[in-house]
Amino acid sequence: MNTVLITGCSSGYGLETALHFHRLGWNVIATMRTPRAGLLPDTDRMRLLALDVTDPDSIARTVRDAGPIDVLVNNAGIGVVGAFEATDMRTVRDVFDTNTFGTMAMCQAVIPQMRERRSGAIVNVTSSVTLASMPLAAAYTGSKTAVEGFSGSLAHELGAFGVRVKLVEPGYGPGTRFTENGSERMQGLIPEAYGAYAQPIFAAFAQPQAITYPQDVADAVWRAATDVSDQLHFPAGADAVALAGPR
């Protein structure tokens, strides 16, 4: 039976992806910074482990405790919305530490076992902002775009060892905790000079023309994880699919 380790399972896309793989009969290792009892089914195929992807010791401990991993899903991420000129570099580094370097560190931790077995898949979850950039999200867009380039290169070098690397690109999903989890980082990031510019943008966020639901992302992650072709990109949600266009 295959085993998948998924980061960032406390809500939204990660939580639904863990449930989806579990429903399909996989062993699931669901991880989050602070595990919460009752969040996921209590079965012998579902394990809940604490993981901070910015902490090397936490990564090493979790990968060791997980045992053999067939699929790694790098879903953990944080967001920040605001004018870049008002975003201090500490906040920018926090975003990159989780979204970019956390993804890279998790890959580095599981690659040796996959390479030795000459099998496995790594699925990195990015965002539709890599398909069409959006305003007031420069730091977040940069962190996710870096993962896209990293994944494309990694796919080439690991392909020689039978290890597949895939990208899942979700569209806009107001059902996630993207804004709630980043509210403290976003304080003061819309200075007065940007007020008139930001107002219609936030109005559009509040009433999106298309929504990406957690199940859309779970389905895309499943397809990516089980795909044996050379396809790298898997847009998730009608809006992301439209932005991606023909590949």
C-alpha positions as a printed Julia matrix, in Angstrom:
247×3 Matrix{Float64}:
   0.0    0.0     0.0
   1.38   3.41   -0.97
   2.2    6.11    1.58
   1.82   9.85    1.03
   3.2   12.57    3.29
   1.37  15.89    2.99
   2.47  19.17    4.57
   0.11  21.9     5.72
  -2.92  19.74    6.53
  -4.55  21.95    9.17
  -7.15  23.34    6.74
  -8.07  24.0     3.12
  -6.22  22.22    0.36
  -3.94  20.15    2.57
  -6.77  18.86    4.75
  -8.93  17.9     1.77
  -5.97  16.26    0.02
  -5.26  14.12    3.09
  -8.9   13.04    3.22
  -8.94  12.33   -0.53
  -5.91  10.03   -0.47
  -7.31   8.29    2.62
 -10.64   7.66    0.87
  -8.72   6.13   -2.02
  -7.02   3.6     0.25
  -3.59   5.16    0.78
  -1.6    5.36    3.98
  -1.6    9.09    4.8
   0.87  11.0     6.95
  -0.81  14.35    7.5
   1.44  17.02    8.96
   0.97  20.49   10.42
   2.75  22.73   12.9
   0.27  22.05   15.71
  -1.71  18.81   15.34
  -5.36  18.95   16.45
  -7.21  15.88   17.68
 -10.4   15.03   15.81
  -9.39  16.88   12.65
  -8.81  13.71   10.61
 -10.2   10.15   10.72
  -8.79   7.96   13.48
  -7.74   4.9    11.48
  -4.62   2.84   11.06
  -4.1    4.44    7.62
  -4.05   8.03    8.9
  -1.18   9.4    10.98
  -0.98  12.97   12.22
   2.52  14.33   12.85
   3.84  17.72   13.94
   6.02  19.4    11.3
   7.5   22.85   10.86
   8.97  23.01    7.36
  11.24  25.91    8.4
  12.91  23.81   11.13
  15.57  21.31    9.96
  15.28  19.23   13.13
  11.51  19.0    12.76
  11.88  17.91    9.13
  14.46  15.25    9.96
  12.36  13.88   12.84
   9.16  13.73   10.79
  10.75  12.05    7.78
  12.44   9.53   10.07
   9.18   8.76   11.91
   7.21   8.53    8.65
   9.19   5.6     7.28
   9.21   4.92    3.51
   7.41   7.68    1.58
   6.09   7.02   -1.9
   4.68  10.5    -2.52
   5.58  13.84   -0.94
   3.05  16.66   -1.29
   4.51  20.06   -0.43
   1.38  22.05    0.34
   2.38  24.1     3.41
   2.41  27.79    2.65
   1.76  31.25    4.03
   0.42  34.31    2.27
   0.81  38.04    2.43
  -1.22  40.67    0.58
  -0.19  44.29    0.44
   1.9   46.92   -1.27
   5.44  45.65   -1.67
   7.01  48.96   -0.65
   5.27  48.63    2.73
   6.29  44.99    3.23
   9.39  44.77    5.42
  12.06  42.31    4.4
  11.55  40.21    7.52
   8.03  39.43    6.29
   9.34  38.71    2.78
  11.87  36.27    4.25
   9.16  34.59    6.34
   7.12  33.97    3.18
  10.1   32.56    1.3
  11.22  30.48    4.3
   7.94  28.55    4.27
   6.81  28.62    0.66
  10.15  28.25   -1.09
  12.89  27.05    1.24
  10.51  24.85    3.22
   9.52  23.1    -0.01
  13.16  22.71   -1.02
  14.13  21.35    2.41
  11.36  18.76    2.35
  12.43  17.65   -1.12
  16.02  17.31    0.0
  14.94  15.21    2.98
  13.01  12.61    0.97
  15.02  12.47   -2.27
  17.67  10.02   -0.99
  15.14   7.28   -0.16
  13.26   7.78   -3.43
  16.46   7.81   -5.47
  17.68   4.61   -3.81
  14.37   2.87   -4.55
  14.28   4.45   -8.02
  10.63   5.35   -7.53
   8.42   7.99   -5.99
   6.81  11.32   -6.73
   7.11  14.86   -5.38
   4.13  17.16   -5.87
   4.77  20.84   -5.18
   1.67  23.01   -4.75
   2.16  26.55   -6.03
  -0.55  28.97   -7.22
  -2.23  30.43  -10.25
  -0.25  33.62   -9.57
   2.57  31.81  -11.38
   0.33  31.63  -14.45
  -0.84  35.26  -14.34
   0.61  37.59  -11.72
  -1.79  39.52   -9.51
  -1.3   42.91   -7.83
  -0.55  43.39   -4.13
   1.05  39.94   -3.88
   4.61  40.49   -5.09
   6.37  38.61   -2.26
   3.96  35.69   -2.38
   4.14  35.51   -6.18
   7.93  35.55   -6.05
   8.02  32.7    -3.53
   5.71  30.48   -5.59
   7.34  31.32   -8.94
  10.68  30.25   -7.49
   9.19  26.85   -6.68
   8.03  26.51  -10.3
  11.53  27.0   -11.67
  13.05  24.8    -8.99
  10.58  21.99   -9.73
  11.18  22.07  -13.47
  14.9   21.69  -12.98
  14.48  19.04  -10.28
  12.2   17.02  -12.57
  15.06  16.68  -15.06
  17.68  15.51  -12.59
  15.43  13.1   -10.67
  13.83  11.65  -13.78
  17.06   9.76  -14.39
  16.37   7.85  -11.15
  12.69   7.12  -11.76
  11.49   9.86   -9.41
   8.76  12.16  -10.76
   8.32  15.84   -9.89
   5.0   17.59  -10.51
   3.45  21.03   -9.98
  -0.16  21.68   -8.92
  -1.3   25.26   -9.51
  -4.52  26.12   -7.63
  -6.65  29.07   -8.6
  -8.21  31.51   -6.15
  -9.81  29.73   -3.21
 -11.54  31.92   -0.61
 -12.42  28.75    1.3
  -8.81  28.43    2.52
  -7.27  30.19    5.53
  -4.8   32.1     3.34
  -5.89  35.54    4.58
  -6.74  34.51    8.15
  -3.39  32.82    8.71
  -1.52  35.84    7.35
  -3.55  38.6     8.99
  -0.84  39.6    11.45
   1.79  39.83    8.69
  -0.56  41.99    6.61
  -1.16  44.74    9.15
  -0.28  48.13    7.7
   0.6   46.8     4.25
  -1.95  48.96    2.44
  -0.69  52.52    3.05
  -2.97  55.47    2.39
  -1.39  56.17   -0.99
  -2.62  52.76   -2.24
  -6.16  53.02   -0.88
  -7.94  53.98   -4.09
  -5.91  51.44   -6.06
  -6.49  48.59   -3.62
 -10.23  49.05   -3.09
 -11.47  47.6    -6.42
  -8.92  44.79   -6.2
 -10.22  43.67   -2.81
 -13.77  44.02   -4.09
 -12.9   41.6    -6.89
 -11.4   39.18   -4.35
 -14.66  39.29   -2.41
 -16.74  38.37   -5.48
 -14.54  36.18   -7.7
 -15.83  35.08  -11.08
 -14.48  31.58  -10.49
 -13.55  29.71   -7.34
 -11.1   26.88   -6.79
 -12.48  24.5    -4.18
 -10.33  22.27   -1.95
 -11.64  19.18   -3.76
 -10.4   20.63   -7.07
  -6.9   20.76   -5.62
  -7.13  17.32   -4.01
  -8.16  15.85   -7.37
  -5.26  17.6    -9.14
  -2.74  16.44   -6.53
  -4.01  12.86   -6.93
  -3.7   13.05  -10.71
  -0.22  14.52  -10.45
   0.95  11.97   -7.9
  -0.21   9.03   -9.99
   0.75  10.42  -13.41
   3.65   8.58  -15.07
   3.99  10.87  -18.09
   6.35  13.82  -18.49
   3.58  16.31  -17.71
   4.84  18.84  -15.15
   1.96  21.32  -14.69
  -1.47  20.47  -13.24
  -3.68  23.58  -12.91
  -6.47  23.13  -10.34
  -9.83  24.87  -10.59
 -11.62  26.37  -13.58
  -9.9   29.75  -13.21
  -6.41  28.23  -13.11
  -7.17  25.95  -16.07
  -8.34  28.97  -18.09
  -5.22  30.94  -17.19
  -2.93  28.04  -18.09
  -4.46  27.54  -21.52
  -3.16  24.74  -23.74
   0.18  23.31  -22.6
